[in-house]
Amino acid sequence: MGHRLSKITTRTGDGGETGLGDGSRVRKDSPRVAALGEIDELNSAIGVLLAEPIPEVIRESLEGVQHDLFDLGGDVSIPGRATMTAGQVERLEALLEALNAGLPRLKEFILPGGTRAASLAHLARTVCRRAERSLVALSSSEEVADAGRIYLNRLSDLLFVLGRVLNREGGGDDVLWQQGKNR
């Protein structure tokens, strides 16, 4: 890593621009910076979920995800960089399949809720979907490697399943949507 932060307040962004990992400067409202912000917010949402008491296997997996998201942020911060791998996506898929295998088959839509940990997993899922949309938007004007976008797609699926798993771990169940309940 080339640039370590030794001084946090630099004032270099006061004019509405920020530096990318390659040293170039872009406006803070650019699609690239928006995607970086969404990935950062996702990582923070996962950090909040990790503050909850959750099973150790889930904790370890989410800590790994946080490192992957920093890898992805590094890729997005340097135009043309692509270090995310199919192996990172495959790791998510394997975990997703293992966790989903122990859940009852869904017959109804579920609402985001239940236990606090499950609710935080659902919140992280929605932030993940937004980060994915930002990466797709960036790819309409600049080249973006596929692995990061695919990773976010799988991660949102994993976070959905984690919401279901964490509800069961907390002694609850899925919160089922009841169409027209309040008509």
N, C-alpha and C positions, 0 to 999 in steps of 0.2 A: 504494500500500500504506500503510495507516494507521498501523500499529504496527511499528516496527523494534525489534529486541531490542538494548538497550544494556546491560542487566543480565541475566545468565543465571540466577543464583540469586535467585528472588523470594520463595520460601517460600509463595506463594499456593496451591500445589497440595498442601501438606502435609496438608490435611484430606480429600484424596480427590476434589477437584474440580479442573477445569481450565477455562481460558477459551477460548471459541470466537472466531472472527474477527469476530463482530458484538458482542463484549463480554459476551455472556451466559456464565453458568457452568453446567457440567454435571458429573455424576459421571464419573470416569475410566473406569468400566466401562460407560458408555452405548454403545449401538450406533453412535452417530455417532463417538465417540472410538475405538472398536474399528476402524471402517472407516478412519479417519485413520491409525491405527497400522499397519494392513495396507498401505495405500498407501505410507506412509513406508518400511516394511520392503521392499516391492517396489522402490522407488527405490534403496534401499541395495543390494539384491541385484543390480540392474542396474549400480550403481557398482562392485561387486566384479568383475562380468564385464568392465566397461570397463578394469579394471586389467590385463587379459590382452592379449597381442598379438593383435589381431583386424583383419580388413580394414577399411580406412578408411571405406568406404561403410556398413558395419555400425556402426562407431564413431559416425559422424555421425548415423546414424538413431537409435541408442540414446541419444545425447546429447539429441536432439530429444524422444525419449520421456520422458526425465527432466524436461524442462521441461513437457511435457504432464501428467505426474503431479503436478507442483507446481500446475498449473492445476486439476486434479481435486481435489487436497487443499484448495485454496482454496475450491472449490465446496462440498465437504463440510463445511468449517469454518464456513461461513456458511449457515445454513438458508435455503432459498429461492433461493440463488444458483445460476446455471446458465450458465457461460461456455464449457464444452466444446462443440465444434461437430462437425457431420457431416464437415467438411473434415479434422479431425484423424483421424477414423475412416477416411475415404477414403484418407488418406496411408498409414496402416498397411496397408490392404487392397491398395493398389498395390504397396507394398514386398513384402508377403507373396506376392502373385501372381508378381512378378518373381523372387524368390528361389526359390520353389517350382517354377517352370518349369524350372529347371536341375537339379532333383533327380529321381532315378529314382522311379517310382511305387511307393508302399508296398503290399506284399502281405502283410506280417506286422506285428504290433505290435513296437515297439522299446522297449528299456529305456533309461532315462536314464543315459547314460554315454558313454564314449569318451574324447575329449580333455578336458583340464581346462576349456577354454573352453566346449565343448559341454555338459559336465556342469553348469557354472554357468548356462548358458542354460536347461537343464531345471529346475534349482533355482529360478531366477527365474520360470519358467512355473508351478511349483506355488505359489509365493508369490502370483503374479498371480491364480490361480484362487481362492485363499483371500480375497484382497482383493475379488474379484468377489462371492464368497459373502457377505462382510461388507456390501457395498453392497446386495445383494439383501435381506439381513436388515434393514438400516436402512430400506429402502423399504417393509417390511411395517408399519412404525409411523409413518414420516414420509415426506413427499414428497421424492423424489430424481429428478433429471433423467435421462432415458434415455441420453443421450450418453455419460456416464461409464461406465455399466455396459456399454454396447456397446463402448466403447473397450477396457475391460479384457478383454472376451471376445475381441476381435480381437488384442489384445496377447499373450494366452496362446497363440493360434494362431501368431503371428509368432515367439514365443520357442521354440515346438516346432520350427518350420522352421529357425530359427537354430541350434538344436542339431544338426540334420542337416547344415546348411551348414558349421558350424564343425568338425564331424568330418571332412568332406571337405577343408576348408582345412588341417587338421592332418595330412592323409595317411591318415586312417582311414575308417571306414564306419559305418553304423548298427549298433548292438548289438541283434541280433534276439532277441526272446523265444522261448524254446523251451519250449512247454507240457509240463509233467510232467518236465522235465529231471532233477529230483532225486528222483523217486519210487523 
